């Protein structure tokens, strides 16, 4: 069964991480490896006044999902409860090496209130208690990297579409 959720309040079609992995396995693995290279990443949310907020965040890939865990009543959790749109930037790492390229994920975050799902996450991750847990629904995954020291390559995946690859010199 597909996790595609169709249009949502004017947003594009969304999909779960497992759908991305199924649709573009090599791209998904590269993205997971990029996020796995460092512990902390940057999450962008929308504040009450509509301006952007960026915060540090740890992410997990478990059971075909990309999970966002947060401290109770953190500003980022409150932002996502009010407006679920987010952008997540993989930590670029030290200096300018950026092995694996620059990876960004966009979508919406759905708070997990199901105690069984939250309990399963708790068992595997052992986060500080209490915590907010959000499951992501993707609208896009983007990777940017340099190929052969000549081309800037941009890969874009959106639910229901093949991966698009653009090259610039």
C-alpha positions in Angstrom: 0.0 0.0 0.0 1.4 3.4 -0.9 1.9 6.1 1.7 1.1 8.8 -0.8 -1.4 11.1 0.8 -2.5 13.4 -2.1 -3.0 17.1 -1.9 -3.2 18.6 1.6 -4.4 22.2 2.1 -2.8 23.5 -1.0 0.5 21.6 -0.4 1.9 19.2 -2.9 1.5 15.5 -2.7 3.3 13.9 0.3 4.9 10.6 0.9 6.6 8.7 3.7 10.3 8.0 3.8 9.6 4.3 2.8 7.9 5.6 -0.4 11.0 7.6 -1.2 13.2 4.7 -0.5 11.1 2.4 -2.7 10.9 5.0 -5.5 14.6 6.1 -5.5 16.6 3.6 -3.4 20.1 4.8 -4.3 19.1 8.5 -3.7 17.4 7.6 -0.4 20.5 5.7 0.8 22.7 8.6 -0.1 20.4 11.0 1.9 20.3 8.6 4.9 24.1 8.3 4.8 24.5 12.1 4.6 22.2 12.6 7.6 24.0 9.7 9.4 27.4 11.4 9.0 26.7 13.9 11.8 24.4 13.9 14.8 22.9 17.4 14.6 21.1 19.0 11.7 19.2 22.2 11.0 15.4 22.3 11.1 13.4 25.3 9.7 9.9 25.9 10.9 7.4 28.7 10.6 6.9 31.0 13.6 3.5 32.4 14.6 4.2 35.7 12.7 5.1 33.7 9.5 8.8 34.3 9.7 11.3 31.3 9.6 12.9 29.8 12.7 15.9 27.5 12.4 17.0 25.2 15.2 19.3 22.3 15.8 17.8 18.8 15.7 18.7 15.1 15.8 16.8 12.9 13.3 16.2 9.1 13.1 15.4 6.7 10.3 13.4 3.9 11.8 10.8 1.5 10.4 10.6 3.3 7.0 10.0 6.7 8.6 12.0 9.9 9.1 11.4 10.9 12.7 11.9 14.2 14.5 12.1 14.1 18.3 12.0 17.3 20.4 12.0 18.5 24.0 8.6 19.2 25.4 7.1 22.5 24.5 10.2 23.6 22.5 9.6 26.4 20.1 10.1 24.1 17.1 7.6 21.6 18.5 5.0 24.4 19.1 5.7 25.8 15.6 5.1 22.3 14.0 1.9 21.8 16.0 0.6 25.1 14.6 2.0 24.8 11.1 3.4 21.4 10.1 5.6 22.7 7.2 9.3 22.2 7.7 12.6 22.1 5.9 15.5 19.9 7.2 19.1 20.5 6.2 21.7 17.8 6.7 24.7 19.1 8.7 27.3 20.1 6.1 30.1 19.0 8.3 33.5 20.6 8.9 35.1 22.9 6.3 33.9 22.6 2.7 34.3 18.8 2.1 30.5 18.0 2.1 31.1 14.3 1.3 27.9 13.0 -0.3 26.7 16.5 -1.2 24.2 18.9 0.4 20.9 17.2 1.3 17.6 18.9 2.1 14.2 17.5 2.9 10.9 19.4 2.8 7.5 18.4 3.9 5.1 18.4 6.8 5.5 16.9 10.3 2.7 15.0 11.9 2.8 14.7 15.7 2.7 11.1 17.0 0.2 10.7 19.8 -0.3 6.9 19.4 1.3 5.6 22.6 2.3 2.3 21.0 4.2 4.0 18.2 5.8 6.5 20.6 6.7 3.5 22.9 8.4 1.7 20.1 10.4 4.8 19.2 11.3 5.2 23.0 12.6 1.6 23.2 14.9 2.0 20.2 16.1 5.6 20.7 15.8 6.1 24.5 15.2 9.9 24.3 15.1 12.1 27.4 11.6 12.1 28.8 9.1 13.7 28.2 9.4 14.4 24.4 7.5 15.3 21.3 7.7 13.0 18.4 6.9 13.9 14.8 6.6 11.6 11.7 7.5 13.3 8.4 5.5 13.4 5.2 7.8 14.5 2.4 7.1 16.9 -0.4 10.6 16.9 -1.8 14.2 15.7 -1.2 17.0 17.6 -2.9 20.7 16.8 -3.2 23.3 19.2 -4.6 26.9 18.1 -5.3 29.8 18.8 -7.5 30.7 16.2 -10.1 34.1 15.9 -11.7 35.0 19.3 -10.3 33.1 20.7 -13.3 29.4 20.3 -12.8 27.0 21.4 -10.1 24.5 18.6 -10.0 21.0 18.9 -8.4 18.8 15.8 -7.9 15.2 16.5 -7.0 12.7 13.8 -5.9 9.0 14.6 -5.4 6.2 12.1 -4.5 4.8 10.4 -7.6 7.6 11.7 -9.9 10.9 10.2 -11.0 14.1 11.7 -9.8 15.1 14.8 -11.9 18.8 15.5 -12.3 20.0 18.9 -13.5 23.6 19.8 -14.3 25.2 23.2 -14.6 28.7 24.2 -15.5 
